[in-house]
Amino acid sequence: MSRQRATELELSENELVIARGELDALHDDLYVLACAVVDAEADIEAAGNRPSVRDLQLIIDHLLIAAKPLRDRELSAPAIPPTKTS
């Protein structure tokens, strides 16, 4: 069915359709993860050459919290609008 819909929309094999809300949510989660990485780098640099185990655990926890929405994300195909019958 997805191939048929792609043909109807004249999409190439390398193109896809995604709902705006899903794309926005994906961008939001990627931004959160990017910020967590920046924070982790800054925290490691601030801790010097030998960050404590506690510091590293906090950094890892923060990264995991930021990454879990992406790990659990599943993108679904947008609903197919009903076809008009003549």
N, C-alpha and C positions, 0 to 999 in steps of 0.2 A: 504494500500500500504506500509506503514512503517513497518508493521509486516512482510510482505512478504520480504521486503528488509533486515530486521534484520535476517530473516531465511536464506536468501541467503548469508549473511556475517557471519553466524553462531555466532550471538551475543546473549548473554543471556538477560533475562528480565532486568537485572541491568546494562547493557552496552548500550552505545549510540554512535553515530557518530556525530561529530561536525567539521565544517570546521576550519582549522588551524587559518585563519584570525579572525574568530569570537572568538575563544578561546584566541588568543593573545589580542584582543581588550577587552575582559572580564577581563583578568589578568591586563591589563593596567588600566582599570577603578577601579578595586579593589585596586590596588596599590595607585592610586590617593586618594581614600577614606581613606585608611589606613594612608597615610601621613597627610591627613586633621584631622583625629582623634588624631594623635600624636601632631600635631600643636595645636589643641583645648585644649588638656590636658596641654600642656606647657603654653599656653596663660592663662588658668584658674589658674594654679599654680603661674605664674608670677604676676597675678593680686591680689594674696593674698586671704584672707578670704572673702572679699566682692568685687567681680568684679562689675564694673559699668554696668548699663543697656546697654550703648553704646558698651562696651567690649563684653558683652554677645551677643548682636545683630550681631556684626562683626563675632564672632565665629560661630554662628548659620548660618549666610549667607555663610560663607566659607564651612561649612559642607554640606549645601544644594546644593551648586554649585557642590561639589565633588560627591554628592549622586545622583543627577538627571540623569546622564547617565545610572546608574544602574537601577534606577526606570523605565526608559523608554526603557530599552533593551528588545528585543525579540529575542530569539535564533531561527534560522530557520534550518530546515533539509538541509543538503548539497544536491546539485543537483544530481540526479541519472544519472550516465553516461548511454548513450544509450547501449542497449544490442546488442550483435553481433548476426546477423542471419546467419544461415548456408545456 
